[in-house]
Amino acid sequence: MDILEVIKTRRSIRKYKKDSPKDLDIEKILEAARWAPSGLNNQPWRFMVIKDKETKDRLAQFTKYGYIIKSAPVIIVVCLDKESSYHYQKDLMAVGACIQNMLLEAHSLDLGTCWLGEILNKKEDVEKFLNLKENLELTAVISLGYPDEKALEVKRKSLKELKIN
Amino acid sequence: MDILEVIKTRRSIRKYKKDSPKDLDIEKILEAARWAPSGLNNQPWRFMVIKDKETKDRLAQFTKYGYIIKSAPVIIVVCLDKESSYHYQKDLMAVGACIQNMLLEAHSLDLGTCWLGEILNKKEDVEKFLNLKENLELTAVISLGYPDEKALEVKRKSLKELKIN
């Protein structure tokens, strides 16, 4: 099956319905994450799933996009395990591949996500708040839930602009 | 459509048939790349498609996995455009998401890929060999073609090992 349509129709979703995604769907999304490729198959990604309202509300305070975290019934915190890491750049790309698997799997299940990066400006504070062990580095926060908005139209550069001659 | 099966059955392919993938399929793979998410939608990825045998053979010399580059009819060089970059870590993750889109789209078209990272050990030499402009940083090389081997079984850590308590 050609999955280009799933890839092209995925959008950031910033407003969510109140009902939580099914546990089975959350498991599928983490399963998708688990199967991402990584250099030397080192699988440097680690996940924390947050559903608790109070924790979400407090986490929201660390980013100007906190309203997205508050709106989403589920938050997936993605960390890089520095103990598994063997090449920082490659490991970050692997984490990116892993996140993309989650976004695509969620979209294919009619769930919405938003990849929140701005929160990294408060990385150390968030790591402390979440009580993350020394070996874990915060890399992204993903919001997840049933979309309650029409996704914005977005543009991309043309292939011509992206190709190196 | 639930794309978990595409995600879970994708494997690194290291040996390819001689026939080149159709141009339309290569375009689809780059189209998938183009639609990856990035922070501030900065789309920091750039691509060079190499089909020329001599160029491939010379590129192959920069990595101990050169036999994969030689075997593949098509090579996609992925670079980070430092001029588009706004946050190195986030941009690398975006490039990882973009690469994963390519691997998944290729697999969904029954094409095989291998994400070659070891070549980054010779980053500067490869950048010079490919005559890349100052603003482009080599981030990965992807081999592409029709699989001519049964993919190896690979393992992943269990979800339990990946979850942060």
Interface residues (C-beta under 8 A of the other chain):
Chain A: M1 D2 I3 L4 V6 I7 K8 R10 S12 E27 K28 L30 E31 A32 A33 R34 W35 A36 P37 G39 N41 Q43 W45 R46 F47 M48 V49 V77 C79 H87 Q89 K90 L92 M93 A94 V95 G96 A97 C98 I99 Q100 N101 L103 L104 E105 S108 L109 W115 G117 L120 L132 L136 T139 A140 V154 K155 R156 K157 L159 L162 K163 I164
Chain B: M1 D2 I3 L4 V6 I7 K8 R10 S12 E27 K28 L30 E31 A32 A33 R34 W35 A36 P37 G39 N41 Q43 W45 R46 F47 M48 V49 V77 C79 H87 Q89 K90 L92 M93 A94 V95 G96 A97 C98 I99 Q100 N101 L103 L104 E105 S108 L109 W115 G117 L120 L132 L136 T139 A140 V154 K155 R156 K157 L159 L162 K163 I164
